[in-house]
């Protein structure tokens, strides 16, 4: 059974709550995470904590307490808290642009392609609410400036991808204003997506970003 790229939004391994380590000394050696597993467990737990109300800022002390380890143990796997967020940013970029590139390869350029790209982005966000606090910048306010800048670049890449597809679609249809129309529509679609993500976060993840999505997208990208 095959699925469309926009339906293939991955369930994040990072939004699964991580279990605290066993406290039984006899089982510690047997259940000690393999190399790399602890890093994933730390990121899973950070993403899960970001889903909670008022969790715009998660301290390393709170993160360590949730994992049942010391803060020093966290820094054996990440050089800094900023590096932990970079791990989440890596996951967001890889997941979303894998889907976007699949759609670009399989769907003819034009408005329908653009709508599906935005749908894939918002479906990813809906399945990964903790990541949304990172995407809209709430979790990055007190962190290193480069993290916020990287998230801005993420949406710039989204807009660029949309603009390219819309322009190519307009050119193929013989539109004399394809370039201008594509620029305006790509900007509107990106602003719409960011707005939906912000509303999702501000509502405590109650207002789904995919609410009446197809109808809304058709008004923007005809």
N, C-alpha and C positions, 0 to 999 in steps of 0.2 A: 504494500500500500504506500503510495507516494503522497506527499503533502506539499502545499505551497510554501515558499520561503517565509511568508509572513505568518504562517501557522506554526513554523518550526521554532518558535521562541523557546530557548532553552530554560528549563527549570534550574535556577542557580543552585550550585552546590554550596554557595556562600550564604543562602538564606535558611539553611538548616541549622537549628540550634545545636551548638556543640556541647557534648556531655562533659561534665567536670571529671578530672582524673580520679581513678579509684584511690581510696584512702587506705586500702588494705595493703600493707607492705609486701605481703607474699605475692600479690598480683601485679605490683608495680612493674617489675621487670618484664613480665609476660605481656602486659598491655601498654608498654611504653611505645609512643608513636614512632613510626619509621621516619627516616630523614625526609623533611619536607611536609610531613603530615601535621606537625605542630604548627607550622606557618599557616597552613590551610585552616586549621582549627581556630587559630587566633583571628583570622579574617572572617571566618564564619560567625564567630561570636561577636565581633565588632559590628558586622552587618546586622545581626539579630538585635543587638542593643540599640542600633540606630532606628529600628522600627518602633521603639517604645515612645509613648508621649513624653514630650519635653526632653528628648534625647539628642538634641542638636549638637550637644557637646558631650563626648564620652571621654573620661579621663583614663589614663593608663592604670591608675589605681583601681578604678571600678572594673576595667577590663580584666585585670589580673585577678581580682576577687571573684569575678564570674567564672573564670577558668580554674580557680583554685590553685594558682601559682603565684610566685612573687613577681614584682615588676622587673626585677633583674632577669627573671626567666624570659620575659617578653623580649628584652633587649639582646638576648642571645640569638634571636631569630630575626629581629628587625633593628636596624641601627638607630631608628627614631620612630616617633609616632607618625611623622610625615611619611615615612616609608611604608607604614601600614596602610595609610590612605592611598598611597601610590599603588599598592597591591589591589585595592578596590577599583581604582581608576583603570588599571590594566584590565581587570575583568569586565568592566563596563565597555571599554573601547573594543576589546576583542569580541565580546558577545554581540554588540550592536552592529559593528561594521562587518562582521561575518554575515549577518542577516542582510544588511544593506547591499553588500557586494553580490550576494546570491540573487537578490531581486534585480539588480542592475544587469546581471548576466542572463536572466531568464525572462524578464519582462520587457517588452518593447518600450523604448524611451517615450516619455510623455506624461500626461497628468495621472494616468492610472498607476504608472510606476512610482511616481512621487507619492501618491496617496498610500500605496502599500509600504513604502519606506517609513513614512511617518507612523503608520499603523504598527509596524514592527517595533519601532522605538517605544511607542506607548504601551504596547503589550509587554515588552521586556520590563518596563517600569512597573506595570501593574503586578507582575509576578515577583518583583524584587523591591519592595517598598523601602527597605533600608538603604538601597542604592540611590533612591530618589533624593534623600537628604544630601547626598554627595552631589548628585547631578544639578540640583538647584542651588547648591552652595551653602546651605544651612549648616552642614557639618564641617565646613571648611573655614568658617568665619574667623576662628581663633588659631588657625593653622598657618603653615607657610604660604606666602603669596603665590608661589609657583603652582600650588595645587589648584587654586582658583583660576589661574591663568590657563592651566591645562584643560580645565572644564570649559572655559570659554572657547578654546581651540577645538574642543570636541564638537560644539554646536556650530562653529564656523565650518568644520568639515562636513557636517550634516547639510548645512545650507549650500555648500559648494557642490555636493553630490546631487542635491535636488535641482540646483540651477543647471547643472550640466545635462541631466536627463530631460528637463523641461525644454531647454534650448534645442537639444537634438530632436525632440519630438516636434517642436514648432518648425524647425528647419525642414524636417521630413514632410510636414503638412504644407509647406510653402508659405509660412507666415512671414510677412515683411518685418514684423516687430517682435520676432521670436526672442531675441536677446534681451530686450527691455522687459517683455512680459515674463520671461523666465526669471529674471532678477527679482521682480516684484513678487511673483508667486512664491519663489523659494524663500524670500524674506518673511512673507506672511505665514507660510507653513511652519517655518522654524519658530517664529514668535508664538504661533498657536500651540506648538508642541511644548515649548517652555512654559507657557501659561497653564496648560493642562497638568504639567508636572508640579508646578507651584501650587495649584489648587489641590492636587492630590495630597501633597505634604501638609499644607495649611489646614486641611480638613481632618487631619489625623488619619489619613488614608481611607476615608469614607467615600469621597467623591471620586469614582473610578475615572482614570484618564481616557478610557475607551468609551465613555458614555456618549451615546448617539454619535459615534465617531464618523461613520460613513457619510451621514447626512451633512455633518459639519465640514468634512474634507471636500465634499463635492461643491460646496459654496465657495471654497477658497481656490481649489484647483479644478477648474471645469474642463 
